[in-house]
Each structure stands twice: as C-alpha cells, then as structure tokens.
C-alpha cells in the first residue's frame, strides 16, 4: 500500500502501539492522506525514527503541508528529537510560517539553544505586524538561547511603549524573556518593574515569573532582594499578582515568609484558598517528590543500620557462647 489509515473516525480511546510500518508507506501517508490525524501520525513516526532518509522526506514534505495543525505537531516532534537535522528543518519551518494560528506554537517549540534557530527567531522578530502572542513567545525563545548579545535587544523591547501589544502581551513576553535570559542586568531591571502600577496589569504576573526564574541564578544578596519584593507583592490588589508572588516565595524556598503568606488568606475567596494551602504546605514540608525521596533514603539508612546491628548481635552471641564453652 502507498498509505495507511489508523482509526480514521477517531473512535479508539486508548494509545495504539505503532506497528513496524514501511518508511515509504509513512511518506505516502504524510504527503497524500486526506485524514489529518493520519498525516500527523505519519510525520511523527518518520521524525521519531531519526534516520536521515526519513528526516529528508519530512524536510521535503512539511514545508508544503497545507494544514497548520499538522505543521504544529510536526514542529513539536522535530524539537523533541533535538538532532542537528531536525532543528534545521524546524528552523526552516519557522522561517516559512505565516499562519498566526501556527506561529505562536511553532515559535514555542523553537526554545532550544541552537545558532540556526536563534537566527530564525531574530529574523522573525524583524517582521512587521507580528501577532502579539507569537511576538511574546519569540522573545522568550530568543532569551532561551542565553546569548549575551541579545540582552540589549530584549531590554530595548521591554522599555519600548510602542511594543506593548494588546493587554500588554508583548510587554509581558519581553519582561519574562529578561528573566529567562538569567543576566544580572535583566534581573535588576525586572526588580524595578514588578511593583504596583509600573507595567500593564496583564503583563505583571509574567514579569514576576521572569523575576523568579532569574532569581534562582543570581547571587545570594540579589536573591534576597527578590524575596523582599515578592513579600510585598503577596498583598497586591490583583489576585493573579498575589498568587504568582506566593508561588515565587515557595520556588525560592523562602520558608521564613510562611507566616506572611498565611496572613494574606483573607484576601482570597474560599475557592482559591485550597490553592494557597497547597503552596503553604509545599513551603513548610518541601516538594512532595523531594520529601518522598528523603523518606526513601532514610528508610534505606535505617535498614542498613538494622542489618549491621543484627550482625553485631550475632557476633556478640557467638563470642558469649565461646566464652561459656571455655569455662
């Protein structure tokens, strides 16, 4: 056969283990199938194989793929493979993408450190009338490159009032990008911009997220400065800002701020207090996974000590028996 179709009506409610399908059949399915899910499956299997012939077929076909949803899923598969050739294809896919519905998600998949992807992101950011969400995502993906040369540009966008975007979406992306970049200069700028009424309301939570991400990579004194700012923000009039700041204190393991967070409980409606309770528990007891690891480690230590104690008891019993026989 030149194509294959699996569950074309989408009635199967479980994951199908893919059988060994001939590469040519997958290529035919990716190029010519009328069923979108079959095309997505075929591209995914070709990319997953990682072989150069399969990736070459993807390279030739995906740039001509008419439906944006298939391009998005293929971009995610290419990013997951994370090989030199797959990132080259992803870069070209990004260069050629114009559909606003696809651009935001394909840009999000391009958050891998790679020179070619960086160049594609820089070229994308030069486009006029870039969709707001795609623009914000491109700034964050560019920051993910951690290239010192990009800091000046990111700061410029973060300060440019002509690039706010609807509801401050672009500004929020630029501020979060400064945090993702991890530079000290970017961190200090964020520290000065997360306060009340300094940025558009919708941009403030993402700016705080950037501050939190950056604080983890700064010196102890700067990290303490971030914790102090976050402590003031847990009493902010905006609920999203308060909750993001509380999450930041948990993330930075600021256990001394437990009482301060607890005192803000009255500022939340009843249905949001359970979320606050989870954050407080995490701050008091640590991450649940970490706590479980500690318990497991302690059990192992106890078991080893018990085994050693048992051996010592056996030796003492044997020695006592020998002493008794000598007498």
C-alpha positions as CSV (number, residue, x, y, z in Angstrom):
1,X,0.0,0.0,0.0
2,X,1.1,3.6,-0.5
3,X,-0.8,4.9,2.6
4,X,-2.1,3.7,5.9
5,X,-5.0,4.9,8.0
6,X,-5.5,4.0,11.7
7,X,-8.8,4.7,13.3
8,X,-9.9,7.4,10.8
9,X,-13.1,8.2,12.7
10,X,-11.3,8.7,16.0
11,X,-13.3,6.2,18.0
12,X,-10.4,4.5,19.8
13,X,-10.0,5.6,23.4
14,X,-6.5,4.3,24.0
15,X,-3.0,4.8,22.7
16,X,-2.1,2.5,19.8
17,X,1.3,0.8,19.8
18,X,2.6,1.6,16.3
19,X,3.5,-1.5,14.3
20,X,6.5,-1.6,12.1
21,X,5.4,0.4,9.1
22,X,7.4,0.7,5.9
23,X,9.0,4.1,5.5
24,X,7.6,4.6,2.0
25,X,4.1,4.0,3.3
26,X,4.6,6.6,6.1
27,X,5.9,9.1,3.5
28,X,2.9,8.4,1.2
29,X,0.6,8.9,4.2
30,X,2.3,12.2,5.3
31,X,2.1,13.6,1.8
32,X,-1.2,12.4,0.4
33,X,-3.6,11.2,3.1
34,X,-6.9,13.2,3.4
35,X,-7.1,12.4,7.1
36,X,-5.3,15.0,9.3
37,X,-4.7,12.6,12.2
38,X,-3.1,10.1,9.8
39,X,-0.8,12.8,8.4
40,X,0.2,13.8,12.0
41,X,0.9,10.2,12.9
42,X,3.0,9.6,9.8
43,X,5.1,12.7,10.3
44,X,5.5,11.8,14.0
45,X,6.7,8.3,13.2
46,X,9.1,9.5,10.5
47,X,10.7,12.0,12.8
48,X,10.8,9.5,15.7
49,X,12.8,7.1,13.6
50,X,15.6,9.7,13.4
51,X,17.1,8.3,10.2
52,X,18.4,10.7,7.7
53,X,16.2,9.4,4.8
54,X,13.1,9.7,6.9
55,X,14.0,13.3,8.0
56,X,14.8,14.2,4.4
57,X,11.3,13.1,3.4
58,X,9.9,15.2,6.2
59,X,12.0,18.1,5.1
60,X,10.6,18.0,1.6
61,X,7.0,17.5,2.6
62,X,6.4,19.6,5.7
63,X,7.1,22.9,4.0
64,X,4.3,22.1,1.6
65,X,1.9,20.9,4.2
66,X,-1.4,22.9,3.8
67,X,-2.9,22.5,7.3
68,X,-1.4,24.5,10.2
69,X,-2.3,21.8,12.8
70,X,-0.1,19.2,11.1
71,X,2.8,21.7,10.9
72,X,2.5,22.4,14.6
73,X,2.6,18.8,15.6
74,X,5.5,18.1,13.3
75,X,7.4,21.1,14.8
76,X,6.9,19.6,18.3
77,X,8.2,16.2,17.1
78,X,11.2,17.8,15.5
79,X,12.0,19.8,18.7
80,X,11.7,16.6,20.8
81,X,14.1,14.7,18.5
82,X,16.6,17.6,19.0
83,X,19.1,16.5,16.4
84,X,21.1,18.7,14.1
85,X,19.0,17.9,11.1
86,X,15.6,18.1,12.9
87,X,16.5,21.5,14.3
88,X,17.5,22.6,10.7
89,X,14.0,21.6,9.5
90,X,12.4,23.3,12.4
91,X,14.3,26.5,11.6
92,X,13.1,26.4,8.0
93,X,9.6,25.7,9.1
94,X,9.7,28.8,11.3
95,X,11.2,30.9,8.5
96,X,8.3,29.9,6.2
97,X,5.4,30.0,8.7
98,X,2.9,32.8,8.2
99,X,-0.3,31.5,9.7
100,X,-1.0,33.3,13.1
101,X,-2.6,30.2,14.5
102,X,0.6,28.1,13.9
103,X,3.2,30.8,14.5
104,X,2.8,31.1,18.3
105,X,3.1,27.3,18.9
106,X,5.9,26.7,16.4
107,X,7.9,29.6,18.0
108,X,7.3,28.0,21.4
109,X,8.8,24.7,20.1
110,X,11.9,26.6,19.0
111,X,13.1,27.3,22.5
112,X,16.2,25.1,22.1
113,X,19.8,26.5,22.2
114,X,20.9,26.4,18.5
115,X,22.5,29.0,16.3
116,X,20.3,28.4,13.3
117,X,17.1,28.7,15.5
118,X,18.4,31.9,17.0
119,X,19.0,33.4,13.6
120,X,15.4,32.4,12.6
121,X,14.0,33.9,15.7
122,X,15.9,37.2,15.1
123,X,14.6,37.3,11.5
124,X,11.1,36.6,12.7
125,X,11.2,39.5,15.2
126,X,12.0,41.8,12.3
127,X,8.7,41.1,10.6
128,X,6.1,43.8,10.7
129,X,2.7,43.3,12.4
130,X,3.8,40.1,14.1
131,X,0.9,38.6,16.1
132,X,1.0,39.5,19.7
133,X,1.3,36.0,21.2
134,X,3.9,34.9,18.6
135,X,5.9,38.1,19.3
136,X,5.9,37.4,23.0
137,X,6.8,33.7,22.5
138,X,9.6,34.7,20.1
139,X,11.2,37.0,22.7
140,X,11.1,34.2,25.3
141,X,12.5,31.6,22.9
142,X,15.3,34.1,21.9
143,X,16.1,34.6,25.6
144,X,16.3,30.8,26.0
145,X,19.5,31.0,23.8
146,X,21.3,32.7,26.7
147,X,23.3,34.7,24.2
148,X,24.8,37.9,25.9
149,X,24.4,39.8,22.6
150,X,20.6,39.5,22.8
151,X,20.3,41.3,26.1
152,X,20.5,44.8,24.7
153,X,17.6,44.0,22.3
154,X,15.5,42.3,25.0
155,X,15.9,45.4,27.2
156,X,15.1,47.7,24.3
157,X,11.8,45.9,23.6
158,X,10.9,45.7,27.3
159,X,11.2,49.5,27.5
160,X,9.5,50.3,24.2
161,X,6.0,51.6,24.7
162,X,5.2,51.1,21.1
163,X,5.5,47.4,21.6
164,X,3.1,46.8,24.4
165,X,0.7,44.6,22.4
166,X,-3.0,44.0,23.2
167,X,-3.4,43.8,27.0
168,X,0.4,44.1,27.4
169,X,1.0,40.7,25.9
170,X,4.2,41.7,24.1
171,X,5.5,43.6,27.2
172,X,4.8,40.6,29.4
173,X,6.8,38.4,27.0
174,X,9.7,40.8,26.9
175,X,9.8,41.0,30.7
176,X,9.6,37.3,31.2
177,X,12.3,36.9,28.5
178,X,14.7,39.0,30.6
179,X,14.2,36.5,33.4
180,X,14.7,33.5,31.1
181,X,18.0,35.1,29.9
182,X,19.3,35.0,33.5
183,X,21.6,38.1,33.2
184,X,22.2,40.2,36.3
185,X,21.3,43.4,34.3
186,X,18.0,41.9,33.2
187,X,17.3,40.8,36.8
188,X,17.9,44.3,38.2
189,X,15.6,45.8,35.6
190,X,12.8,43.3,36.5
191,X,13.3,44.1,40.2
192,X,12.5,47.7,39.4
193,X,9.4,46.9,37.2
194,X,7.3,44.4,39.1
195,X,5.8,46.9,41.6
196,X,2.3,48.2,41.6
197,X,1.1,50.2,38.5
198,X,4.5,50.1,36.8
199,X,3.6,47.8,33.9
200,X,0.2,46.9,32.2
201,X,-1.9,44.7,34.5
202,X,-1.8,41.6,32.3
203,X,2.0,41.9,32.0
204,X,2.7,42.0,35.7
205,X,2.3,38.2,36.5
206,X,4.6,37.3,33.6
207,X,7.1,39.9,34.7
208,X,7.1,38.3,38.2
209,X,7.6,34.9,36.6
210,X,10.6,36.3,34.9
211,X,12.0,37.7,38.2
212,X,11.5,34.3,39.9
213,X,13.2,32.4,37.0
214,X,16.2,34.8,37.1
215,X,16.5,35.0,40.9
216,X,17.4,31.3,41.1
217,X,20.6,32.1,39.1
218,X,21.7,35.2,41.0
219,X,23.9,35.8,44.0
220,X,22.5,35.3,47.5
221,X,22.2,39.1,48.1
222,X,20.2,39.6,44.8
223,X,18.1,36.5,45.6
224,X,17.2,38.0,49.0
225,X,16.3,41.3,47.3
226,X,13.8,39.3,45.0
227,X,12.3,37.6,48.1
228,X,11.8,41.0,49.8
229,X,10.0,42.3,46.7
230,X,7.9,39.2,46.4
231,X,6.9,39.6,50.0
232,X,5.4,43.0,49.3
233,X,3.6,41.6,46.2
234,X,1.7,38.9,48.1
235,X,-0.5,41.8,49.3
236,X,-1.0,43.3,45.9
237,X,-4.6,44.3,44.9
238,X,-4.5,41.9,41.9
239,X,-5.2,38.2,42.7
240,X,-3.0,36.9,39.9
241,X,-0.1,39.0,41.1
242,X,-0.6,37.8,44.7
243,X,-0.7,34.2,43.7
244,X,2.3,34.4,41.4
245,X,4.3,36.1,44.1
246,X,3.4,33.5,46.6
247,X,4.4,30.8,44.2
248,X,7.7,32.6,43.8
249,X,8.4,32.6,47.5
250,X,7.8,28.8,47.5
251,X,10.0,28.3,44.5
252,X,12.8,30.3,46.1
253,X,12.3,28.3,49.3
254,X,11.6,31.4,51.5
255,X,10.3,29.4,54.4
256,X,10.7,32.4,56.7
257,X,7.8,34.0,54.8
258,X,5.3,31.3,55.7
259,X,3.5,33.5,58.2
260,X,3.4,36.4,55.8
261,X,1.7,34.3,53.1
262,X,-0.6,32.8,55.7
263,X,-1.7,36.2,56.7
264,X,-3.0,37.0,53.2
265,X,-5.5,34.2,53.3
266,X,-8.4,36.7,53.9
267,X,-7.6,38.3,50.5
268,X,-8.7,35.2,48.6
269,X,-12.2,33.8,48.0
270,X,-12.9,30.4,49.5
271,X,-12.5,28.6,46.2
272,X,-8.9,29.9,45.8
273,X,-7.8,29.2,49.3
274,X,-7.1,25.5,48.6
275,X,-4.5,26.5,46.1
276,X,-2.9,28.8,48.7
277,X,-3.0,25.9,51.2
278,X,-1.0,23.7,48.7
279,X,1.6,26.4,48.4
280,X,1.9,26.8,52.1
281,X,2.3,23.0,52.6
282,X,4.9,22.9,49.9
283,X,6.8,25.7,51.7
284,X,6.6,24.0,55.1
285,X,7.3,20.5,54.0
286,X,9.1,20.9,50.8
287,X,8.3,19.5,47.3
288,X,6.3,16.2,47.7
289,X,8.7,14.4,45.4
290,X,11.7,15.6,47.4
291,X,10.0,14.6,50.6
292,X,9.3,11.1,49.3
293,X,12.9,10.8,48.2
294,X,14.1,11.8,51.7
295,X,11.8,9.3,53.3
296,X,13.1,6.5,50.9
297,X,16.7,7.5,51.7
298,X,16.0,7.4,55.5
299,X,14.4,4.0,55.2
300,X,17.5,2.7,53.3
301,X,19.8,4.1,56.0
302,X,17.7,2.5,58.8
303,X,17.6,-0.8,57.0
304,X,21.4,-0.8,56.7
305,X,21.9,0.2,60.3
306,X,19.5,-2.6,61.4
307,X,21.5,-5.1,59.3
308,X,24.7,-4.0,60.9
309,X,23.2,-4.2,64.4
310,X,22.0,-7.7,63.7
311,X,25.5,-8.8,62.6
312,X,27.0,-7.3,65.8
313,X,24.4,-9.1,67.9
314,X,25.3,-12.4,66.2
315,X,29.0,-11.8,66.8
316,X,28.4,-11.0,70.5
317,X,26.2,-14.1,70.9
318,X,28.9,-16.2,69.3
319,X,31.6,-14.7,71.5
320,X,29.5,-15.3,74.6
321,X,29.0,-18.9,73.6
322,X,32.7,-19.4,73.1
323,X,33.5,-17.8,76.5
324,X,30.9,-20.2,78.1
325,X,32.5,-23.2,76.5
326,X,36.0,-22.2,77.6
327,X,34.7,-22.1,81.2
